Amino acid sequence: MNDEMFGVRLKQARKVRKFTAAMLAEKTDISANSIYSYENARKTPKVEVLINICNTLSTSPDYLLMDSLMPDLYKPDDSELGELFPLLTQLEQEIVVDLVRTMINKKEIHKKNNKYN
């Protein structure tokens, strides 16, 4: 794992959720100092802690652990979205990714609800 990139992505995911490090620390029962240490590549979280953070931020471990920055998250072959995505700012890309994740989560919830109806 690239600890520095992990820290960058953790901080991005936290900010997308509009959490301060203190808020994330409280919600995960981890010290704020540990959160800062992860974000600044001074410490690496244990698997249990990583899962707790991912659940709290509604993100996946593979996103936090992958070894490239978010602009490389979406690598389409030849699509209109693939041409447009790199033109967005980092923040705009984060918003698009967050929107897609929300849509997928709603779809999964809808599927579960329909199974029981």
Secondary structure, 3 states (H helix, E strand, C coil): CCHHHHHHHHHHHHHHCCCCHHHHHHHHCCCHHHHHHHHCCCCCCCHHHHHHHHHHHCCCHHHHHCCCCHHHCCCCCCCHHHHHHHHCCHHHHHHHHHHHHHHHHHHHHHHHHHHCC
